[in-house]
């Protein structure tokens, strides 16, 4: 299979300087490496041309975020497997073969992520994906190795290959045929949680999403948008609601959205009590944008609902905050 590793870049020269060498070093010569640039204004593309002449460059006309950035770039890249990888990831010696072997052996597996560890604390799982993503009844994403902000140490407890609900966009492998069949990422997301929506839609079509634990990468996290950035708060709250509206079956939709709006309100109040009013405003803006997009996303859900894959009954909020269950293996 022909594989392409694609790094989305926006004004990331320092990150490319730090992390491109490991990708080049630990990717065999038959792997094509691309930098897809989202209309950067720094010197990052000239840096790549000067220092990594074998890396191919795709120039996007605008900064469309993660979703549109990859959609635009992948129109110009021919491969059987796309590896979409953040510019703030350090890969390891054996990161590609275990994943590509699964694709070779399992035709129905469409999307895979490796083990994602914290670049700053390499014995710990990293927030954005950890050991594979799941979603609870109310649409809250969580991971093996990461429940809300509680991060586990890697002790080999998630080393086996397993089915997951969503794969992290930080290091996201997908068959090109499936990516294009599904129409790529939903560009209305801009960034954050578009990979959850894509994985949900892939499963609706009968494909599997997998985690491969004997492949590992190290992720800095928050290199593009820090956790403290109100823009990140806005996108996470808004896009989570849009994913629910788009994908949750009609019989559960009102209950799930009504409950989420209440819980989001509580989160906004918590931000205010923590003297972070700008994040409270971000939650409010997220809700206003959600209402603005109601009609548009109701139209999108029409195609999806005939095949919706949703048989989840867990409330991770209840188990984590009320029952004080901090680790994935303690959830029911």
C-alpha positions in Angstrom: 0.0 0.0 0.0 1.2 3.5 -0.8 1.2 5.6 2.3 1.5 9.4 2.7 2.3 11.2 5.9 0.8 14.7 5.9 1.7 17.4 8.4 -0.7 20.3 8.5 1.2 23.6 9.1 0.3 27.1 10.0 3.1 29.4 11.0 4.9 26.4 12.7 8.5 26.8 11.7 9.8 26.1 15.3 7.6 23.0 15.5 8.8 21.8 12.1 12.4 22.4 13.1 11.9 20.3 16.2 9.7 17.4 15.0 10.2 16.9 11.3 13.6 15.1 11.8 12.0 12.2 13.8 9.3 11.8 11.1 11.9 11.7 8.3 14.3 9.4 10.3 11.7 6.8 11.3 9.7 6.7 8.0 11.0 4.3 5.3 12.0 5.7 1.9 8.8 4.5 0.3 6.7 6.7 2.6 5.8 10.0 1.0 6.0 12.9 3.4 4.1 16.1 2.8 3.7 19.5 4.6 0.3 20.9 3.9 0.5 24.6 4.5 -2.5 26.7 5.6 -1.4 30.0 4.1 1.4 30.6 6.7 3.0 34.0 6.9 6.2 32.9 8.6 9.3 31.3 7.0 8.2 27.7 7.6 7.8 26.6 4.0 11.2 28.1 3.0 12.7 26.3 6.0 11.3 22.9 4.7 12.5 23.6 1.1 16.0 24.5 2.4 16.4 21.6 4.9 14.2 18.8 3.7 14.2 18.8 -0.1 12.6 15.3 -0.3 9.5 16.5 1.5 6.6 17.5 -0.8 4.7 20.7 -0.2 1.0 21.5 -0.7 0.0 25.1 -0.5 -3.5 25.8 0.6 -5.0 29.2 -0.4 -6.3 30.0 3.0 -6.2 28.9 6.7 -9.3 26.8 6.8 -8.3 25.2 10.1 -7.8 21.5 10.5 -10.9 20.3 8.7 -10.7 22.4 5.5 -6.9 22.4 5.6 -6.8 18.6 5.2 -9.8 18.5 2.9 -8.0 20.9 0.5 -4.6 19.3 0.7 -5.8 15.7 0.3 -7.3 16.6 -3.1 -3.7 16.8 -4.3 -2.2 13.7 -2.7 -2.5 10.2 -4.1 -2.1 7.3 -1.6 -3.9 4.3 -0.3 -3.4 5.3 3.4 -3.3 8.9 4.7 -1.5 9.6 8.0 -2.7 13.0 9.2 -0.2 14.1 11.9 0.2 17.2 13.9 3.3 19.3 13.6 4.0 18.9 17.4 4.4 15.1 17.4 7.6 13.1 17.8 7.4 9.7 16.3 9.3 6.6 17.4 11.3 4.0 15.6 8.6 1.4 15.0 5.6 3.7 14.7 4.4 2.8 11.1 4.7 -1.0 10.5 2.2 -2.1 13.2 -0.5 0.2 11.9 0.1 -0.5 8.2 0.1 -4.3 9.0 -3.4 -3.9 10.4 -4.6 -2.1 7.3 -3.1 -5.0 5.2 -4.8 -7.7 7.3 -8.2 -6.1 8.0 -10.0 -4.7 4.9 -12.9 -3.4 7.1 -10.6 -1.3 9.3 -10.7 2.2 7.9 -9.3 4.4 10.7 -6.4 3.8 13.2 -4.6 5.7 15.8 -1.4 4.8 17.7 -0.7 5.2 21.4 -0.4 8.9 22.1 1.9 9.8 25.0 2.8 13.2 26.5 6.0 14.7 25.1 6.7 16.5 28.4 6.0 13.5 30.6 6.7 10.5 28.4 5.4 7.9 30.8 1.9 9.5 30.8 -0.9 9.4 28.2 -1.6 12.6 26.4 -4.9 14.4 26.5 -5.7 14.4 22.8 -6.4 10.7 22.1 -4.4 8.8 24.7 -5.1 5.1 24.0 -8.2 5.6 21.8 -11.4 7.6 22.1 -14.9 6.8 23.2 -18.1 8.8 23.6 -20.8 8.7 26.3 -24.6 8.9 26.0 -24.5 12.7 26.3 -21.8 13.1 23.7 -18.9 13.7 26.0 -15.6 12.4 24.4 -13.2 10.6 26.7 -10.3 8.2 26.2 -8.7 5.1 27.5 -6.0 6.6 29.7 -7.7 10.0 29.9 -11.1 10.7 31.5 -11.7 14.5 31.4 -8.5 16.0 32.8 -7.4 12.9 34.7 -4.4 11.3 32.8 -3.1 7.9 33.5 0.5 6.7 33.4 1.3 4.2 30.7 2.0 0.8 32.4 1.2 -1.3 29.4 -2.5 -1.6 30.4 -3.6 -0.5 26.9 -0.9 -2.2 24.7 -3.3 -4.5 22.8 -4.9 -3.6 19.5 -8.6 -2.9 20.1 -11.8 -1.3 18.7 -12.4 2.3 19.7 -15.2 4.8 18.8 -13.0 7.7 17.6 -9.3 8.2 16.7 -7.4 11.3 17.6 -6.8 13.9 14.9 -3.3 14.4 16.3 -2.2 11.2 14.6 -5.0 9.9 12.4 -4.6 7.1 9.8 -7.4 6.6 7.3 -7.9 4.8 4.0 -8.1 7.4 1.3 -11.0 5.6 -0.3 -13.0 6.0 2.9 -12.0 9.6 3.5 -13.2 10.6 0.0 -16.3 8.4 0.2 -17.4 10.2 3.4 -16.6 13.6 1.9 -13.7 14.2 4.3 -14.0 16.3 7.4 -17.0 18.6 8.0 -15.5 22.0 7.3 -18.0 23.8 9.5 -16.1 22.5 12.5 -12.9 24.5 11.5 -11.0 22.6 14.2 -11.7 20.3 17.2 -13.9 17.2 17.2 -14.2 16.9 13.4 -12.4 13.6 13.7 -15.1 12.3 16.1 -17.8 13.2 13.5 -15.8 11.5 10.7 -15.2 8.3 12.8 -19.0 8.2 13.7 -19.9 8.5 10.0 -17.4 5.8 9.1 -18.9 3.4 11.6 -22.4 4.2 10.2 -21.1 2.8 6.9 -19.9 -0.4 8.6 -16.2 0.4 8.9 -14.1 -0.2 12.0 -12.0 2.3 14.0 -9.0 0.8 15.8 -6.3 1.6 18.3 -2.8 0.0 17.8 -0.9 0.0 21.1 2.4 -1.3 19.8 2.9 2.0 17.9 3.6 5.1 20.0 4.1 8.8 19.4 4.7 11.7 21.7 2.4 14.8 21.5 3.2 18.2 22.9 -0.5 19.2 22.8 -2.0 22.7 22.6 0.8 23.9 20.4 -1.7 25.6 18.0 -4.4 26.5 20.5 -3.5 26.4 24.2 -6.0 24.8 26.7 -6.4 28.3 28.2 -7.3 29.9 24.9 -11.0 31.0 24.8 -11.1 30.2 21.1 -10.5 26.5 22.0 -13.2 26.6 24.6 -15.6 28.0 22.1 -14.8 25.4 19.4 -15.0 22.5 21.8 -18.4 23.4 23.3 -19.9 24.4 19.9 -18.6 21.4 17.9 -19.6 18.9 20.6 -23.2 20.2 20.3 -23.1 20.1 16.5 -21.8 16.5 16.6 -24.7 15.5 18.8 -27.2 17.3 16.5 -25.7 15.7 13.4 -25.3 12.1 14.7 -27.5 11.2 17.6 -30.7 9.3 16.6 -34.1 11.1 16.9 -35.3 9.1 19.8 -32.5 10.3 22.0 -31.8 13.7 20.5 -34.0 16.0 22.6 -32.9 14.5 25.9 -29.2 14.6 25.0 -29.2 18.2 23.7 -31.4 19.5 26.6 -29.1 17.8 29.2 -25.9 19.1 27.4 -27.2 22.6 27.3 -27.8 22.5 31.1 -24.4 20.9 31.8 -22.7 23.5 29.6 -24.4 26.2 31.6 -23.0 24.7 34.7 -19.6 24.6 33.1 -20.0 28.3 32.2 -20.9 29.1 35.8 -17.8 27.2 37.0 -15.6 29.3 34.7 -17.1 32.4 36.2 -16.5 31.3 39.8 -12.9 30.5 38.8 -12.6 34.1 37.6 -12.3 33.1 34.0 -15.3 35.1 32.6 -13.8 35.1 29.0 -14.4 31.3 29.0 -18.0 31.8 30.3 -18.5 34.1 27.3 -16.9 31.5 25.0 -19.6 28.9 26.2 -22.3 31.4 25.6 -20.9 32.2 22.1 -20.8 28.5 21.4 -24.5 28.1 22.2 -25.4 31.1 20.0 -23.4 29.6 17.1 -25.1 26.3 17.7 -28.6 27.9 17.4 -27.4 29.7 14.3 -26.4 26.4 12.7 -29.5 24.4 13.7 -31.2 24.4 10.3 -27.9 23.7 8.5 -27.1 20.7 10.6 -30.6 19.3 10.7 -30.2 19.1 6.9 -26.9 17.2 7.3 -28.3 14.7 9.7 -31.0 13.5 7.2 -28.5 11.4 5.3 -26.8 10.0 8.4 -29.8 9.0 10.5 -30.8 6.1 8.3 -27.6 4.3 9.4 -26.8 5.9 12.7 -24.6 3.8 15.0 -25.4 4.7 18.6 -26.0 2.2 21.3 -24.2 3.9 24.2 -25.7 4.1 27.7 -22.7 5.3 29.8 -22.7 8.8 31.5 -19.0 9.6 32.0 -20.0 12.8 33.7 -22.0 11.0 36.4 -19.3 8.3 36.9 -16.4 10.7 37.0 -17.7 13.7 39.0 -20.3 12.0 41.2 -19.0 8.4 41.6 -15.4 9.7 41.5 -14.2 7.1 39.0 -11.0 8.5 37.6 -9.7 5.8 35.3 -11.1 4.3 32.1 -11.0 0.7 33.5 -13.2 1.7 36.4 -16.0 3.0 34.2 -19.1 0.9 33.5 
